Amino acid sequence: MTQSLQDSKLPERVIGRDIVFFDGQCVLCNGAMKSVLENDQKKHFLICAQQSEMGQRLLSRHNVDLSSLKTIYVIRNCGTANESILDRGRAVLYLMQNLDKFRPLAAIGRIFPAPFIDFFYKFVANIRYRVFGKTETCMMPTPEEREHFLE
């Protein structure tokens, strides 16, 4: 990591939280984040578009290629000594594991080896714009959803 894990410049509300970073222009990704919002009853996750200033700042701490939007990321325990990053299939499985509605699917997904999950993930990532489309603007959260978003 390029910066201190206990970065005093981080907003207090992100410290110790799990943050999901998604491609804000991807229609499929926006739909997935809507599903996270609807099913995160415990308010476990914060959500941040990769294209946002905060998204770029937090992802750069993990040497993520900021020019590529081909994957989802989850930073776990942000701003703590236990901070870590998950990507691709591991990030999706982690999300599903922490959302009650999707926990059974996560259990099934864990049966498959990580390379298989990542192969499938990359396949979908490569066709998502063609199949689901792309929007020119990031999704705008409702007032109720705003507390889940960093920016």
C-alpha positions in Angstrom: 0.0 0.0 0.0 1.4 3.4 -0.9 -0.1 5.4 2.0 -0.3 4.7 5.7 -3.3 2.5 6.5 -4.4 4.8 9.3 -4.7 7.8 7.0 -5.9 10.8 9.1 -7.3 12.4 5.9 -10.0 9.8 5.5 -13.5 10.7 6.4 -14.3 9.3 9.8 -17.3 7.4 8.5 -15.2 5.2 6.3 -12.8 4.0 9.0 -13.4 0.3 9.6 -16.1 0.0 6.9 -16.2 -2.1 3.8 -16.5 -0.1 0.7 -17.7 -1.3 -2.7 -16.2 0.4 -5.8 -18.1 0.0 -9.0 -18.1 1.4 -12.6 -20.6 4.2 -12.3 -21.3 4.2 -16.0 -22.1 0.5 -16.4 -25.8 -0.3 -16.4 -25.2 -3.8 -15.0 -23.0 -2.5 -12.3 -25.6 0.2 -11.4 -28.2 -2.6 -11.1 -25.9 -4.6 -8.9 -25.4 -1.6 -6.6 -29.2 -1.0 -6.4 -29.5 -4.7 -5.3 -26.8 -4.1 -2.6 -28.7 -1.0 -1.4 -32.0 -2.9 -1.3 -30.5 -5.9 0.6 -27.9 -4.4 2.9 -30.3 -4.2 5.9 -27.3 -4.1 8.3 -25.8 -1.2 6.4 -22.5 -3.2 6.1 -21.3 -1.5 2.9 -20.5 1.9 1.7 -20.7 2.4 -2.1 -18.4 4.5 -4.2 -18.1 5.0 -8.0 -14.6 4.2 -9.2 -14.7 7.4 -11.3 -15.2 9.6 -8.3 -12.4 11.5 -6.6 -12.8 9.5 -3.4 -12.9 6.2 -5.4 -9.7 7.1 -7.2 -8.0 8.1 -4.0 -8.9 5.0 -2.0 -8.2 2.6 -4.9 -4.8 4.2 -5.6 -3.8 3.2 -2.0 -3.8 -0.4 -3.4 -2.0 0.3 -6.6 -5.1 -0.3 -8.7 -4.9 0.6 -12.4 -7.3 3.5 -12.3 -7.6 3.6 -16.1 -9.3 0.2 -16.2 -12.9 -0.1 -15.1 -13.2 -3.8 -15.8 -13.7 -5.0 -12.2 -15.5 -4.5 -9.0 -13.4 -3.9 -5.8 -14.2 -4.1 -2.1 -11.9 -2.6 0.4 -12.4 -4.3 3.7 -11.8 -2.5 7.0 -10.9 0.7 5.3 -8.3 2.9 7.2 -7.4 0.2 9.7 -4.3 -2.0 10.1 -6.5 -4.9 8.7 -7.4 -3.0 5.5 -7.4 -5.3 2.5 -8.8 -5.3 -1.1 -10.8 -7.9 -3.0 -11.4 -7.9 -6.7 -13.4 -9.7 -9.4 -15.1 -12.9 -8.2 -13.7 -12.7 -4.7 -15.3 -9.3 -4.3 -18.7 -10.5 -5.6 -18.6 -13.6 -3.4 -17.8 -11.4 -0.4 -20.7 -9.1 -1.2 -23.1 -12.0 -1.5 -21.8 -13.6 1.7 -22.7 -10.4 3.6 -26.1 -9.9 2.1 -28.6 -12.4 3.7 -30.6 -12.8 0.5 -27.6 -13.9 -1.5 -25.7 -15.9 1.1 -26.9 -19.3 -0.3 -25.5 -18.3 -3.8 -22.2 -17.3 -2.2 -22.0 -20.8 -0.6 -22.5 -22.4 -4.0 -20.0 -20.0 -5.6 -17.3 -21.0 -3.1 -17.5 -24.6 -4.4 -15.7 -23.4 -7.6 -12.0 -22.6 -7.6 -11.1 -18.9 -7.7 -9.6 -19.1 -11.3 -12.9 -20.4 -12.6 -14.9 -17.7 -10.8 -12.5 -15.0 -12.2 -12.7 -16.4 -15.7 -16.5 -16.2 -15.6 -16.3 -12.7 -14.1 -13.9 -11.5 -16.8 -16.2 -12.9 -19.5 -19.2 -10.9 -18.2 -17.0 -7.8 -17.6 -15.9 -7.9 -21.3 -19.4 -8.0 -22.7 -21.4 -6.0 -20.1 -21.5 -2.7 -22.1 -22.6 -4.5 -25.3 -25.3 -6.6 -23.5 -26.5 -4.2 -20.8 -25.4 -0.8 -22.0 -23.5 2.2 -20.7 -24.8 5.4 -19.2 -22.9 8.7 -19.4 -23.6 9.6 -15.8 -23.3 7.8 -12.5 -26.4 6.8 -10.8 -28.0 9.4 -8.5 -29.0 8.0 -5.1 -32.3 8.9 -3.6 -32.1 10.8 -0.3 -32.7 7.5 1.6 -29.8 5.8 -0.3 -27.4 8.8 0.1 -26.1 7.5 3.5 -24.7 4.5 1.7 -22.6 6.5 -0.7 -19.2 8.2 -0.2 -19.7 10.7 -3.0 
